[in-house]
């Protein structure tokens, strides 16, 4: 998870909302929880597709750990 303040979380939510509204994102997941840090009180994980209007597109990852145990560095 990634620590965020309220402004950062709202910016992320706006980006997801705008992409869905314009038809540029068809799928994704978002989770946010209250954290313990007063400056960055939200713990966020998000995965969502973008660029669907241009073809295959790409994926935005926020707060996702891609470390795979045993994988070569």
Backbone bond lengths (Angstrom), bond angles and torsions (degrees), N, CA, C in turn:
res aa  C-N    CA-C-N  psi(-1)  N-CA   C-N-CA  omega(-1)  CA-C   N-CA-C  phi
1 X - - - 1.445 - - 1.529 108.56 -
2 X 1.310 114.90 155.05 1.462 121.07 179.83 1.525 109.23 -114.45
3 X 1.326 116.54 133.09 1.464 120.96 176.97 1.522 109.40 -76.23
4 X 1.338 116.35 134.70 1.460 121.71 179.40 1.515 109.68 -139.66
5 X 1.341 115.05 153.42 1.458 119.28 169.60 1.537 107.87 -90.21
6 X 1.309 116.36 176.47 1.476 120.36 -175.92 1.532 111.87 -60.86
7 X 1.331 117.10 -42.44 1.473 120.92 -179.12 1.537 111.12 -61.69
8 X 1.326 116.78 -43.21 1.474 120.09 179.34 1.529 111.00 -64.47
9 X 1.337 116.94 -41.16 1.458 120.53 178.73 1.526 110.92 -64.22
10 X 1.317 117.29 -44.58 1.469 120.76 179.39 1.528 110.61 -63.12
11 X 1.328 118.07 -39.11 1.469 121.54 177.04 1.530 110.47 -61.49
12 X 1.322 116.78 -43.50 1.466 120.58 177.41 1.524 110.67 -63.12
13 X 1.323 117.28 -46.00 1.469 121.10 178.64 1.531 111.22 -60.30
14 X 1.331 117.43 -41.08 1.466 121.31 177.84 1.523 111.07 -62.47
15 X 1.336 117.31 -42.10 1.464 120.84 179.38 1.525 110.67 -62.88
16 X 1.327 116.73 -46.34 1.467 120.25 178.72 1.520 109.89 -61.54
17 X 1.317 117.37 -47.67 1.465 121.42 -178.45 1.529 111.85 -60.53
18 X 1.334 116.57 -45.44 1.463 120.74 -179.48 1.523 111.80 -62.69
19 X 1.339 116.59 -40.46 1.468 119.84 179.91 1.525 111.85 -67.55
20 X 1.325 116.80 -40.69 1.463 120.23 177.91 1.528 110.03 -66.16
21 X 1.333 117.68 -44.59 1.466 122.24 -178.66 1.520 112.22 -61.83
22 X 1.338 117.26 -35.02 1.464 120.32 -178.11 1.527 112.93 -86.74
23 X 1.335 117.24 -4.04 1.463 120.33 -178.79 1.519 112.75 82.89
24 X 1.332 117.29 16.84 1.462 121.59 -177.55 1.526 112.59 -94.95
25 X 1.319 118.46 -2.92 1.462 121.99 177.85 1.524 108.61 -143.87
26 X 1.324 115.57 128.67 1.464 120.35 -176.59 1.517 113.38 -110.80
27 X 1.345 117.47 -10.48 1.458 118.33 -177.13 1.519 110.50 -158.48
28 X 1.323 115.08 156.97 1.452 120.55 176.94 1.510 111.11 169.45
29 X 1.335 114.25 176.08 1.463 121.51 177.32 1.523 107.35 -140.00
30 X 1.334 115.42 145.76 1.454 121.69 179.69 1.524 108.23 -142.58
31 X 1.328 115.96 132.65 1.467 121.19 173.19 1.516 107.83 -136.74
32 X 1.321 116.16 135.66 1.462 119.44 173.07 1.516 109.02 -140.50
33 X 1.318 113.79 137.20 1.454 122.03 -176.86 1.521 109.10 -129.41
34 X 1.307 116.16 156.16 1.456 119.34 174.14 1.519 108.99 -72.92
35 X 1.320 115.24 134.39 1.456 120.60 176.98 1.513 109.82 -101.70
36 X 1.332 115.83 -165.66 1.460 120.68 -177.51 1.520 113.04 -108.26
37 X 1.321 118.31 -7.27 1.470 122.56 -177.39 1.531 109.41 -91.65
38 X 1.322 117.46 121.71 1.469 121.24 -177.25 1.527 112.52 -65.24
39 X 1.338 118.35 -29.90 1.460 121.58 -179.52 1.527 112.25 -78.67
40 X 1.312 117.44 -30.52 1.463 123.18 -178.53 1.535 106.87 -135.28
41 X 1.335 116.83 73.45 1.460 120.59 -167.75 1.530 117.03 -78.41
42 X 1.308 117.65 -1.70 1.465 119.08 -177.56 1.522 111.05 -113.23
43 X 1.319 115.99 138.85 1.458 123.19 172.81 1.531 105.80 -107.30
44 X 1.341 116.40 120.85 1.463 120.89 -168.53 1.528 111.22 -125.67
45 X 1.315 115.25 139.02 1.458 123.10 169.04 1.524 106.77 -132.56
46 X 1.325 116.41 130.61 1.465 120.60 178.64 1.526 109.26 -145.78
47 X 1.305 115.05 142.03 1.463 123.28 172.67 1.519 105.20 -139.48
48 X 1.338 116.26 120.59 1.462 117.70 177.90 1.518 110.70 -149.67
49 X 1.328 114.31 148.77 1.458 121.79 -178.32 1.519 109.65 -83.45
50 X 1.333 115.86 144.59 1.458 121.94 177.85 1.522 109.07 -137.02
51 X 1.314 116.06 166.95 1.459 120.81 174.97 1.512 114.58 76.19
52 X 1.313 117.69 18.44 1.460 120.42 -178.75 1.531 111.97 -65.11
53 X 1.323 117.61 -27.42 1.464 120.65 179.55 1.526 111.91 -71.22
54 X 1.342 116.66 -18.83 1.457 121.12 -179.20 1.524 112.78 -100.33
55 X 1.308 117.62 1.35 1.464 120.70 -178.10 1.511 110.85 128.60
56 X 1.330 115.88 -130.95 1.459 120.55 -175.01 1.524 112.84 -66.29
57 X 1.311 118.54 -34.98 1.457 121.83 176.64 1.515 114.17 78.50
58 X 1.332 115.01 -161.22 1.458 121.45 -178.72 1.530 108.52 -147.76
59 X 1.328 115.57 -172.41 1.456 120.96 -177.92 1.524 109.71 -128.80
60 X 1.328 116.49 136.91 1.459 122.43 174.74 1.527 107.34 -99.75
61 X 1.347 115.74 128.91 1.460 121.85 178.06 1.520 108.65 -116.90
62 X 1.311 116.92 129.28 1.464 122.01 178.01 1.525 107.52 -129.23
63 X 1.329 116.17 120.90 1.467 120.00 176.42 1.503 114.71 67.74
64 X 1.337 116.84 26.02 1.460 121.44 -178.89 1.520 108.45 -103.44
65 X 1.332 116.76 128.36 1.456 122.37 178.61 1.522 108.97 -86.53
66 X 1.339 116.04 117.06 1.460 120.56 -179.15 1.516 113.04 -99.27
67 X 1.335 117.43 6.24 1.465 120.48 177.66 1.522 108.99 -66.22
68 X 1.330 115.08 125.33 1.453 121.27 179.69 1.526 107.60 -111.94
69 X 1.328 117.88 115.41 1.465 119.71 -179.07 1.536 111.10 -55.98
70 X 1.318 115.27 132.70 1.456 120.26 177.83 1.508 114.97 85.75
71 X 1.341 118.43 -7.46 1.465 121.29 -179.75 1.517 109.36 -77.44
72 X 1.323 116.39 145.71 1.466 121.35 177.91 1.510 109.97 -68.69
73 X 1.315 116.75 141.09 1.469 120.72 -179.49 1.517 110.87 -82.55
